[in-house]
């Protein structure tokens, strides 16, 4: 059976002052009245029904998730004691799933994507799942790049199909500088690494065993402890021993079984206010987005939003993000949004 | 006797979001725990004692003044039904004073100046009052210019003293463009027009009669009505008929009796957030002023203040003013502060 694991453990500090440690990005209602996690879950249906969807997140966020997303079944959560990057998170999920369904095909999805064409999304997933079913490969969804983005990893792939809709991966490339990104685009041989993966639980566990044996040992200890009614401490200690490592670095860059299915759907990674600005079609003649009691004078290409009753005035600044909420106010040029997380962390320390 | 008239009818919209229509600039506590009007009153003592100080303001502000500045005597206010620029405001004050003391010497002061040396300030006023006493001239206080400011009027004066500390005025020049302001400074013959005036009430009333006979007629009607127990309506109607006009345009630029006493004290006109920034000595290594729960990253030459408990983060912007209060948030480059009043007015309309 096909199961979905939605990775939702991020802190979303880049979305301060809308996101906070208590209200992470996955719980934001950035585009409509639904949280990003709900949008991700709905988007999978009916291809993967709700009862085979899991949310993997860190322990301190579970309560808030349950409060903000009513109607979740109690066993929807796969809980990490604390964040250890993507490989342990995925490994833990595979251990959980293997107990529910040892033959499970596992679709791993970040909770912060925006996808415009649900049918095409399901078709792409179907292609990937069919391939996994036949060949037991490690599959990633690739996105046709539309700009020399330096914030994503890239996948070099064989242009000829290996199976219908599926291509062999030549290499994974980490986030490039701008010059390299431009070269990648010129070759036509590179896709963006979306962070969406499809594989069988057995295959990913054996890949982790091969490439990260220490992590695999800890996962096997956790697997045992899950069957032990008094195993909570063992799980905690085993997880504590794990070194943080990404799935790209631990498995994708090393495996000989990597394949890519290029996406046929519109895709955005909601990584910063930039994407929220880009996806908002409600612009004025100056290409500025304004929501709430906002006044702008000579302000071009900007995102100016007050999520409170209090007015917000921006004068004579271009390409800035100004967001006011009942948590505070952010003022940042669009090309400095990578520093919002840093500011958010300083503010969090000020408060505690 | 010497009497002081403090002009305090301004709206201070340039200080949004700290100032509001209900909390004009004169009532702000920008530098210490005292309002600007209290600072102005204290600064005059003992040269002009409290009982000979008057505040001229518009009717809608009187109640708030009385609330914010406790201990004011009931007859401290000279009340304009509505704002009509400086000439009617000064004329009305002269009419009031002439009933209290027909021989009064009248010292007119804006409520939004910051003056660093009180003794030197009193000496300058004494020089001006002595001259008025002897010659019945029209006297203005001139400020030695320290930059080619385009926001002030200028006074060209005879460098040789006419009487000790007092010079004849050659001409009044309206706010110049930058090029002209630079030329003014180069000649050494120009002072800034501070908007502080000293004259006898009889002299200013006769100057107004000569240069603005319509205004003078309205003032005489008001003078009559003040002696009429049922005169409130007459005062209102007479004031309504008055055309707004500045004292510079109506009298100073036309009189043949204009003199200037150059100030020997440090002086700032608190006209915008720029002066508040300039006068604040509490700067970080980036020449940025920070007050309240504020985080700045790579922010030079800026004024970043949160007057609430809410954090405020500014990243990667230089020479900006960002002020957050429980009325809202302002984001504005220091060289665009002249537009704050415009934004404030739009916001005020949004709210009503």
Interface residues (C-beta under 8 A of the other chain):
Chain A: X16 X17 X293 X295 X297 X298 X306 X310 X311 X312 X313 X314 X315 X316 X317 X320 X322 X324 X326 X327 X328 X329 X330 X331 X332 X333 X335 X336 X339 X340 X342 X343 X344 X346 X347 X350 X351
Chain B: X16 X17 X293 X295 X297 X298 X306 X310 X311 X312 X313 X314 X315 X316 X317 X320 X322 X324 X326 X327 X328 X329 X330 X331 X332 X333 X335 X336 X339 X340 X342 X343 X344 X346 X347 X350 X351
